[in-house]
Amino acid sequence: MLEFETRNLEEVKRWVMTYGAEAEVLKPDRLREMVTRELQEAMKHYSTVVKGKMAVTASFV
């Protein structure tokens, strides 16, 4: 478990996301919600299935 103070939750969200499924935000609730929304958006890009196989497409912004 890691605890620290910050003024920028957006940077912390990005940092936490680099750990993927190995990390879970417990608090604050606002950061947990930010990570949840980000993951939900990512799932929209990774949930396409075609004929029982994953469709692989890459898009970079």
C-alpha positions as CSV (number, residue, x, y, z in Angstrom):
1,M,0.0,0.0,0.0
2,L,1.2,3.5,-0.9
3,E,0.0,6.7,0.6
4,F,1.0,10.3,-0.4
5,E,-0.3,13.8,-0.8
6,T,-0.8,15.4,-4.2
7,R,-2.5,18.3,-5.9
8,N,-2.8,16.7,-9.3
9,L,-5.0,13.6,-9.5
10,E,-4.7,13.5,-13.3
11,E,-1.0,12.8,-13.1
12,V,-1.6,10.2,-10.4
13,K,-4.3,8.6,-12.5
14,R,-1.8,8.2,-15.4
15,W,0.8,6.8,-13.2
16,V,-1.5,4.3,-11.6
17,M,-2.7,3.2,-15.1
18,T,0.9,2.3,-16.0
19,Y,0.5,-0.7,-13.6
20,G,-2.6,-2.0,-15.3
21,A,-4.4,-4.8,-13.4
22,E,-1.6,-4.9,-10.8
23,A,-2.9,-1.6,-9.2
24,E,-6.1,-0.6,-7.5
25,V,-7.0,2.9,-6.2
26,L,-8.6,2.6,-2.8
27,K,-8.9,6.3,-2.0
28,P,-9.7,9.1,-2.7
29,D,-13.1,8.2,-4.3
30,R,-12.6,10.9,-6.9
31,L,-9.4,9.2,-8.2
32,R,-11.0,5.8,-8.1
33,E,-13.8,7.2,-10.3
34,M,-11.4,8.8,-12.7
35,V,-9.5,5.5,-13.2
36,T,-12.9,3.7,-13.6
37,R,-14.0,6.1,-16.3
38,E,-10.7,5.8,-18.1
39,L,-10.9,2.0,-18.1
40,Q,-14.5,2.0,-19.3
41,E,-13.4,4.2,-22.2
42,A,-10.5,1.9,-23.0
43,M,-12.8,-1.1,-23.0
44,K,-14.8,0.5,-25.8
45,H,-11.6,0.2,-27.9
46,Y,-10.8,-3.4,-26.9
47,S,-14.1,-5.2,-26.8
48,T,-14.8,-5.8,-30.5
49,V,-15.0,-9.5,-31.3
50,V,-15.4,-10.7,-34.9
51,K,-16.3,-14.3,-35.7
52,G,-14.9,-15.5,-32.3
53,K,-11.6,-13.8,-32.8
54,M,-10.4,-10.4,-31.6
55,A,-10.2,-7.7,-34.2
56,V,-6.8,-6.1,-34.0
57,T,-6.6,-2.4,-35.1
58,A,-4.3,0.3,-33.7
59,S,-5.1,4.0,-33.6
60,F,-2.7,6.6,-32.2
61,V,-3.8,10.1,-31.3
